[in-house]
Each structure stands twice: as structure tokens, then as C-alpha cells.
Amino acid sequence: MKKFKLFIHKLTHWEYWPFDLVYIPMYFVWFYYAAKARSFFFFNAANPTIKNAGFLMESKKEIYDIIPPEFIPNTLFFKAGTDVADILKAVEQAGIVFPCIAKPDIGGKGRGVEKIHDLPGIVSYAARIKMDFLVQEFIPYPEEVGIFYCRLPDQPTGFISGIVAKEFLIVTGDGASSLTRLIEKDPRFHLQLSALEKIYGDGLQEVLASGETKNLVPYGNHARGAKFIDVSHWADEKFTKIFDGICKQIPEFYFGRLDIMYRDLDDLKAGSNFSIIELNGAGSEPTHIYDPSHSLFFAWKEIARHFKLLYSISIQNHKRGFRYLTVKEGMQMFRENNAVVKSLKQF
């Protein structure tokens, strides 16, 4: 019965539908702009300083390197197979304390991201990951937001096309129910149960005191259970000016989403006490569409709007001399990405 109820919940909430199913009408929109640009891979010109413009296979480390350091967490890069002793030494010398975050240098949708609580945790992660990875300081701010930024290259200022706030997968104890029982009470949480069992194991039998809370997934990824809320109305003139100023400090960045941890909304609007934990480029979704209050038709409209923006930016940059990918390069990018996804799923 529980499985049937979850099936009905997924069936009646489009946000859980497979990506390819949701995007079927959008592929025709993409083909339209590809035909106008005379390149299926026109997006490569959108963000010239990011590999593949941040569509797929971009290095997080290389992106962090072009963001002013005051806006990002302290981050270390390690090649696959780096000696564990060297990793631990580098982490200590960098002043990164526990808990910290480990994640693959190339990836997406939260795959391979883990919160590490101690030295054995880093040793275990380094042994299991089969690709280059990052160790990053954990940002203790309680809130996360995704800010979608766009700027046409011929314009002096950019704009914010959407903002999504994220509610983490947090359960509240009642003094009697196990974590498993608390998870099963909410369909959004219940859909993550099998993944949480792999992470916590017998720890899901823990009983929280009445009113006690526990954040089971400390990063705001929709695929990992976070609830997305459309707060695009936050983008008033002051808010836009602050983040336009920040984004223009990132060389040749015109289209993408900043995922930001912050202390509170007043600070965020003032441009203080926040950290950019991810910058996603041409492959970014306008994730405010996943607000449960939005219809699938709203989502299609927003996706189409952002495809048009991506096309316009790419065309202008192409005229400035920035190239598109060839068909051979584009297909190679997809093959490499499929291999990365397969590896991370096994991880």
C-alpha cells in the first residue's frame, strides 16, 4: 500500500517525472534555436571561460578558480588516486575542519556529494571515488538559494531571471517515532528512504526527542529530497544590482545559476554572509519551476524563455569570435558525461 501511495504521488506531481518525459516538447524548441544558430551545440559560446560553457563535463575546480575567492568556500582539488596521507596533510594545512564536504570535480544532481565528519570519512571517500574530487569547507549557514543570472554581452548590466529557495530534508522528532517512521510520514521524504538507508543504515532507528530536528541531507538538491520554492519576487532593484556586480567579476560569465548558502534574507539582500557553493552554466535549469505550486505548462514556458536567452547570448558571443562545438566534440562530450554518470551511480 505504501508503494502504491508513493506511485500515485509521483504520478500526480510532475516534478518527479523523468527528465526526458518532461522535456519532450522542449526538444523541439531547442531544435528551433539550433537551426537558427546552424549548430546543435551553439551553447558553447555562452560562457567562454568555462569548459563547454558549463553545459556538461565542466570542472568545478576550474570554475571556482575564476570566481573571486571571497565569495566561495575554501576548496582543495585532488586527482583520482592521490595518496591518502597527502590528502589528509593538505586538508590540515588548509585549515579545513570537520564536518566538511567531499564531491566529484565533474558531476551533477548531487551525485557523489557527501558530508564528511572525520578523518576516516575522508579516507573512505578517497578510496571509493574513482575520479578527481574536491574537499571543501562546510558552510554552516542554514539557508540555500539558487539565483539564475543572465546578461546579454552587448548590455552593461544583467538581470535575475528566477530565484529558488530550498527547504532541506529536515525531520522533527515526536519522542516516540524512529527516523524511518518520521520519513515515511512525508511523501517527499519517503521517496528518499532507500537512499537514506544506504547512508545511515541502522541509524534510521534513532528516536528524536519531541521538537528535536535533524537535517538528513545537508544540501539543497531536488534529486536528494529538497523542496524548491519560487521566490523570484526577491529580485528587486537592490538585490539585482548586488548580484549583477558579483557576476560581472566572473570573467565572461553570462548565463547560469549561482547556488548560494546564506545566513538570513536580510544579509543576502545586503550582499553579506553568504557563499557561492556552486556555479552552473549553460546546462542550468531554471529550478524555480519545481515549486510544487507551478504547473507543467509554467515550467515549459520558463524553460523555453531560458532557451531563448541562452540562444541570444550565444549568438552575440559567437559574433565576438567565440566558437561553437563541432558535432564530433559535442558527441564526445555526451559520451564522456554518460561515463561519469555511470561511475557516480556505482559510487
ABEGO torsion letter per residue (X at the ends): XAAAAAAAAAAABAAABBAAAAAAAAAAAAAAAAAAAGBAAAAAAABAABBGGGABGBBAAAAAAABBAAABBBBBBBBBGBBAAAAAAAAAAAGBBOBBBBBBABEBGGBGBBBBABAAAAAAAAAABABBBBBBBBBABABBBBBBBBBBAABABBBBAEBBBBBBBBBBBAGABBAAAAAAABAAAAAAAAAAAAAAEAAAABBBBBGBBBBABABBBAAAGBBBBBAAAABBAAAAAAAAAAAAABBGBABEBBBBBBABAAAAAAGBGBBBABBBBAABBBAAAABAABBAAAAAAAAAAAAAAAAAAAAAAAAAGBBBBBAAAAAAAAAAAAAAAAAAAAX
